[in-house]
Amino acid sequence: MDSLDLKNSKSVLLRLCEVQAVMKSDLFDIVKSHQVLDNLLSALERDGYLTIKVNQVGPKKYTIALTEKGRLVAEQLKRTQEVAKGEITEEEAQFKMPPDWRDRFKGLSAMTHLNVLDDHVAIQEIDHSGKTISVVMVYVKRINSHFELWCEKDESKECRHVDFAWSLPHMRALIEEYIKVGKVKEVGRVDQ
């Protein structure tokens, strides 16, 4: 049995996802029993989801932190909860977005008839009332085997319109297809 199947395991991972590390006593609001919490933490550590460090100075205290594997699982759990609560869409949950994506993309919306073509992406910039401010063209540039995006409005490869275009599932599909058929070998963004 995987430790993720144990009662309260997901709640512990989600708590650790919110903070870098916690003391064992910080988890008693999730699991009331010392013995049950010890067993749960040992199982999660055994399966590689977290580390438990004992304070060597003073009274015996435990510091608990996620491993990389645990962090990835906890982030996915968090995205799943956000989808269930309607805080984000399933499409948003499929892609790792920058932490500040809501602020960076505020006022941007893909056009309802958005076409990601071989040469451009059209992005509709709107205000808070839903009124269109402008339509921004982000162009796909292929230079030999290199692929990058360029924003006509900001005249830049690094702006919120380009970031938004990189996040579109259609753009990711286009990139994957180009790589698959050998049209490109390099993409202009490492963090895509």
N, C-alpha and C positions, 0 to 999 in steps of 0.2 A: 504494500500500500504506500503510495506517495504521500508525503507529509502535507501536500496541498489538499488532500481529501479530509484531513482532520478538521474538526470543528474549530473555528476562530483563526485558522491559519491565514486565510485571506485578509482578515481584519488586521492581523499583526503586520503582514506585508504592506498593506495600505498605510498603516500608521508610520511604518519605517520609511515609506516613500515620501511622506510629508516632511520628515526631518532627516538629518544626516545620521544620527544615532540617538538611542534612548537608553536610559537606565532600565533595568528589569522592572523596577517599581512603577515606571511610567506605563506599563502594560497591564497593571492590575484592574484598570477600568474595563479592559476587554476580557480578561480571564481572571476570575476572583481567586481561584485556588493556586497556591504556590506549587503544589505537586503537578497539577494539570499544566500550568504554564511552563514549568521545567521540562516536562515531557514534550510539550509542543515545540519549545525552542530547540531542544536537543534534536528532534526529528527534522526541523527546518534546517538546522546546521548540518546534520548528516547528509541531507539531500542537496546541500550546496546553495541554499537560498540566503543564508545569513551567517554572520560570525558572532561569536560570543567571547568577549575578553573580560578577564577577571582583573579588577583593580588590585595591584600588588602592594599598594600603600594604604594603611589604615584599615577600616572595616571592609569586609568582603562585599564588593559591589560589582555588578555585571554591566558591561556596556554592550549593547546589541546594535549591529549595523547590517545593512544589506550587502550582499556580494553583487557583482555585476549581473549574474544570472538572476538573483533575487530582485534587483532593480528593474530589469527588463520585464519580468513577470508582473511585478507590482505596477509598473506603468501601463501594461496591457490591461490589468484588472481595473485600474483607474479609468482608462478609456472606455472599457466595457460598461462600467457604472455610469459614466457621463452619457453614453448612448442610451442606456436604459432610462435615465432621468430626463432625457431630451435636451441635455445641455450642449451636445454636439451631435452631428449626423454620423451615420455609419461610414460615409465616405471620408469624413474628417478623421475618424478613428483609424482608418486603414493606413494613413500616412503620418509619419512623425513630423509634426509641425513645430516651428520654433516656439519657445515658451511664450513669447510676446506677440504671437501671430494675430490675436484679436485686435490689439492696438495698432500693429503695423499695417494690417489690412483693413482697418476701419474705413468705411466709406467706399470700399471696392466691392464689386460684385461681378461675377461672370455674366455675360449677356445670356439671356435665356436661349438664344439660338447660336450660342458660341460654337465656332468651328475652329479647331486647332488644325490648321493646314500645314503644308510643308514649309510655308514661308512666313506665317504670322499667326498671332493670337489677338483677338479683339477683347478688350476688357472694358466694361462699363463702370465708370466712376460715378457714384451717387452720393447725395447728402443724406442726412438722417431722416428726412421726410420721404425718401425714395425718389426724389427728383434727380434726373440725370444731369451731372455736371459736365462730363465729357466722355468720349469713347477714346481709349488709349490703345494704340497699336504697339504690340511687342513683336519684333521680328526675329525669326529663326535665322541664324547665320551659320552656314557650313563653310568652313575654310579648310580645304583638303579633308583630313579625317577628324577635324575638330568641330564641335557643336557648341554654340552659345546663343544667348538671348540678348536683345538690345531694345531698349525702350525709346520710342520716337519722341515722346513728350519730354522725358528727362534727359534724353541724349546720353544714356548710361547703360552699363551692363549690371549695375548695382543700385537698384532702387526698389521701392515697394511693389511697383507694377511687375517688375521682373521676378521678384520673390513670389508674388502671387501666381504668375504664369508657371513657375517651376513647380508649384504645389498642385496644379491641376492634374487630375488623373489622366486626362487625354494627352497632356504633354508628356507625362511619364510613359504612357503607352507608345507614343511616337518615338521617344528616346530609345526605349527597349527595342522597338522594331528596327530603328537605324543601326543599333549595335548588333542585333541579331543578323541582319543581312549584310553587315560589314560596311555600311555607308559612313559610319563614324567609329572612331576608336576612343576619342577623348570627349568629355563633356566639360563645358566651361565652368561648372560649379562642382566643387568637391563634396559639398554638403547636401546634395540633392537627395 
